[in-house]
Amino acid sequence: MQFPNESKAYRAARNDLLKAEINLRRQIEKVAALRRSLPAGGEVTEDYVFDSERGKVKLSQLFERGATLVAYSFMYGPKMQTACPMCTAMLDGLNGNAQHIGQRTNLVVIAKSPLERIPEGRGADWYPKLSY
């Protein structure tokens, strides 16, 4: 494929870039295969306790819908003035899908800040907010 009026130097650079992107993709796939082939980790020896909107909740209680738990770490520590803007954007985008995700798996959002500091957002009452 060539673009109109492209130089030979541009085409050579584009071809080099394409090769690099293909190699990167292959490496990403190798790493993903290694991750999937990891053996089971060790047992969790402590049933961690979180503060939630419904009171104290144990880690074991977060597995209501089977063995999979999707936990999003909301970067908003107690010493931070404002929440991470990327986390906020991510959670805003997740808001519409969370009810559907929650039909098949367990979904929680965890932050280090006390619950009072975690903003409700745009009606974001769909996820159990946890604090540790």
Secondary structure, DSSP 8 states (H G I E B T S, - for coil): ---TT--HHHHHHHHHHHHHHHHHHHHHHHHHHHHHT--------S--EEEETTEEEEGGGG-TTSS-EEEEE----TT-SS--HHHHHHHHHHHTTHHHHTTTSEEEEEESS-GGGS--TTT--SS-EEE-
